[in-house]
Amino acid sequence: MTLRLLKALLVLGCCTHLLAQAPAATAVHSSDLGFSYSVPSDWETVDAQQTLPKAQQEAAKSATTEDEKKGIACVQIALTARHGDPPSVMVIVALPFACFGQTMTDKDLPGFAQGASEGLKSSFDIGEPQFGAYSLGTHSMWIERAKGNPKGHPEVNYNVEIACSLLQKGAVCWMAMAADDSALHFFENGAVALDGDSFAALIPPTAFDKKPAP
């Protein structure tokens, strides 16, 4: 797995919400990869899968290896939700191991997560990041937080936060582009289940007390 491939995967997840339409209210999203995540009921979800094939075609043009092409074809946008004006956006991107043909281990988590950060830079100017590491049960979590602005709009300030983990069936990143403190609070405190274990919040207050391994 290369950082280039991971960046391409996460670019898909970070950018397709700009094209997505067809909003619908929801509360809890469940994935057959073994996780669920709660979203406030007044947030709108968008069907990014409708625009994913076009984004995959564009990303595949710059792929230089078969692994990159396969990873781009396998990526899933598990959830895209937005709220407010300017909009705050939550995105969950997943890479199923069965489709990709490789299984990651904890030593691969930093590289996968850093790919998420690089992917965001295609649509955001990101400031100096803060990194952390924590656990939800037996699952290691990697997290990054930074200030950011949509490219071309320095007057619009966002808190950008990314949390990634490895499940039995795939690698998953939860991402938020929060336009206000309330949106960031909802993102961090969304209830989550990972491989059957339930937790009251995706990101605990102590998430940045420990630094991730290099």
Order of alpha helices (4+ residues) and beta strands (2+ residues): alpha-beta-beta-beta-beta-alpha-alpha-beta-beta-alpha-alpha-beta-beta-beta-beta-beta-alpha-beta-beta
